[in-house]
Amino acid sequence: MRIAFVGCGFVADYYINTLSEYKQLELAGVTDKNPERTTKFSKYYGVRAYDSLEDLLEDDSVDIVLNLTNPRSHYTVSKACLEAGKHVYSEKPLGMTNEEAKELVAIATSKDLQISSAPCNVLGETAQTLWKALRENVVGKVRLVYAEMDDAMVHQMPYKQWLSKSGTQWPHKDEFEVGCTLEHAGYYLTWLTTFFGPAATVTAFSSCLIPDKVNDVVLDPPNQPDFSVACIKFASGVVARLTCSIVAPHDHSLKIIGDQGILSIKDCWYYDDPVYIQRMLRIRRKVFLNPWKQKYPLVRKSPKLQSGGAQRMDFCRGVVEMAESISQKRPNRLSRDFSLHNNELVNAITSSLETGSAYQLTTSFEPISPMDWAR
Ligand SMILES: NC(=O)c1ccc[n+]([C@@H]2O[C@H](COP(=O)([O-])OP(=O)(O)OC[C@H]3O[C@@H](n4cnc5c(N)ncnc54)[C@H](O)[C@@H]3O)[C@@H](O)[C@H]2O)c1
């Protein structure tokens, strides 16, 4: 399958650096609305530069377009690609609104084309191992899941010095304006919907805790949430609490709580992160959780990736899934409807800033003094 990139920014390096794992994908070329970026990226990696998106879409040899543009460009770029008859693998989110995402899926369906959205870490070894353990019922009936997507205090970090391999700056303005939920909730939402099926309801709270996180640019909007917490009830009965933030210490952990024990991992950004199991123990009349965590064996060893850095994610795995599903004429695991459902969930959590109802307290009290001996 021949693929092409639209968007030669920070994430494009991650994609091209995992592409070498997959001989079945051939990169036809790249383009960016910023011609300097197209030239720099294409020269650095020695790949063809298309003059424009239109130029790329006229290339009949391209089967799948990877939409690696900024989230607010996803809809227009994906729509143009679908209308030109290309399959689309979009970076997250699929659409900034449900209407955008629904329209893209409707166009793709009417033209018998595929559209999927990143992330694809649910196709990784850690997620697939957890899922197998769940299918084998190793912790009994699952009642509750705690998933954390806290990305540390990003505003206090030297993010202006973060550069991709080919030298592009991390797009801090765009990241803060889009917000951590749209950017990162999908890394766990896609796992939860894969493991437990479609969600039925979501009750969320999201807020902007640090409006003045940058001093070099004016953010638009100025108050996109940098913290969110969502309680999701799945149609299957499982309840999950998902926290996303860029204001709390790094924590990407997951705990799946069943009647007979707990499955856990430390970080969903590592495809080969170990899976742990802690079982409930019964000794005489006492029942407690075994403090010793045992490793639940990974279903296979993760291929060693060339790209290192803050995470070990195989960015092209979702693209390969799409390419193979097309050539093998089988359903894509990251199907149009799966991507749409996760997009709807993510938008519901983000927009809870406006739609969530917060109870306003009506009483107050003066500060309390510490005990004299504790002053
Ligand atoms: N930055 C990361 O670490 C990271 C990691 C994983 C996923 N992502 C996702 O990847 C996507 C891109 O993020 P990024 O960090 O590479 O941003 P970026 O700003 O570094 O790069 C995006 C590029 O897209 C180009 N672009 C925007 N609109 C366009 C259009 N209409 N036509 C052609 N080119 C256009 C921009 O000029 C820019 O060069 C986002 O959806 C983001 O959520 C980013």
PDBQT file of the ligand as one rigid body, heavy atoms in Angstrom, charges set to zero:
ROOT
HETATM    1  N1  LIG A 401       3.202  16.401  19.438  1.00  0.00    +0.000 N 
HETATM    2  C1  LIG A 401       3.123  15.146  19.834  1.00  0.00    +0.000 C 
HETATM    3  O1  LIG A 401       3.920  14.681  20.650  1.00  0.00    +0.000 OA
HETATM    4  C2  LIG A 401       2.022  14.266  19.286  1.00  0.00    +0.000 A 
HETATM    5  C3  LIG A 401       2.031  12.908  19.652  1.00  0.00    +0.000 A 
HETATM    6  C4  LIG A 401       1.019  12.084  19.162  1.00  0.00    +0.000 A 
HETATM    7  C5  LIG A 401       0.042  12.609  18.339  1.00  0.00    +0.000 A 
HETATM    8  N2  LIG A 401       0.033  13.943  18.001  1.00  0.00    +0.000 N 
HETATM    9  C6  LIG A 401      -1.042  14.444  17.143  1.00  0.00    +0.000 C 
HETATM   10  O2  LIG A 401      -0.483  14.689  15.858  1.00  0.00    +0.000 OA
HETATM   11  C7  LIG A 401      -1.170  15.757  15.206  1.00  0.00    +0.000 C 
HETATM   12  C8  LIG A 401      -0.171  16.780  14.766  1.00  0.00    +0.000 C 
HETATM   13  O3  LIG A 401       0.527  17.219  15.893  1.00  0.00    +0.000 OA
HETATM   14  P1  LIG A 401       1.989  17.821  15.779  1.00  0.00    +0.000 P 
HETATM   15  O4  LIG A 401       2.534  17.792  17.152  1.00  0.00    +0.000 OA
HETATM   16  O5  LIG A 401       2.751  17.160  14.703  1.00  0.00    +0.000 OA
HETATM   17  O6  LIG A 401       1.649  19.337  15.363  1.00  0.00    +0.000 OA
HETATM   18  P2  LIG A 401       2.595  20.338  14.551  1.00  0.00    +0.000 P 
HETATM   19  O7  LIG A 401       1.990  21.687  14.703  1.00  0.00    +0.000 OA
HETATM   20  O8  LIG A 401       4.009  20.159  14.965  1.00  0.00    +0.000 OA
HETATM   21  O9  LIG A 401       2.457  19.842  13.043  1.00  0.00    +0.000 OA
HETATM   22  C9  LIG A 401       1.257  19.901  12.329  1.00  0.00    +0.000 C 
HETATM   23  C10 LIG A 401       1.579  20.308  10.913  1.00  0.00    +0.000 C 
HETATM   24  O10 LIG A 401       0.383  20.283  10.138  1.00  0.00    +0.000 OA
HETATM   25  C11 LIG A 401       0.444  21.356   9.228  1.00  0.00    +0.000 C 
HETATM   26  N3  LIG A 401      -0.919  21.671   8.788  1.00  0.00    +0.000 N 
HETATM   27  C12 LIG A 401      -1.930  22.202   9.521  1.00  0.00    +0.000 A 
HETATM   28  N4  LIG A 401      -3.027  22.337   8.759  1.00  0.00    +0.000 NA
HETATM   29  C13 LIG A 401      -2.716  21.882   7.534  1.00  0.00    +0.000 A 
HETATM   30  C14 LIG A 401      -3.426  21.774   6.315  1.00  0.00    +0.000 A 
HETATM   31  N5  LIG A 401      -4.697  22.179   6.224  1.00  0.00    +0.000 N 
HETATM   32  N6  LIG A 401      -2.806  21.267   5.248  1.00  0.00    +0.000 NA
HETATM   33  C15 LIG A 401      -1.511  20.870   5.322  1.00  0.00    +0.000 A 
HETATM   34  N7  LIG A 401      -0.780  20.949   6.446  1.00  0.00    +0.000 NA
HETATM   35  C16 LIG A 401      -1.376  21.452   7.542  1.00  0.00    +0.000 A 
HETATM   36  C17 LIG A 401       1.093  22.484  10.009  1.00  0.00    +0.000 C 
HETATM   37  O11 LIG A 401       1.657  23.461   9.157  1.00  0.00    +0.000 OA
HETATM   38  C18 LIG A 401       2.140  21.730  10.811  1.00  0.00    +0.000 C 
HETATM   39  O12 LIG A 401       3.395  21.689  10.194  1.00  0.00    +0.000 OA
HETATM   40  C19 LIG A 401      -2.211  16.268  16.208  1.00  0.00    +0.000 C 
HETATM   41  O13 LIG A 401      -3.437  15.685  15.916  1.00  0.00    +0.000 OA
HETATM   42  C20 LIG A 401      -1.694  15.751  17.550  1.00  0.00    +0.000 C 
HETATM   43  O14 LIG A 401      -2.749  15.495  18.443  1.00  0.00    +0.000 OA
HETATM   44  C21 LIG A 401       1.022  14.786  18.454  1.00  0.00    +0.000 A 
ENDROOT
TORSDOF 0
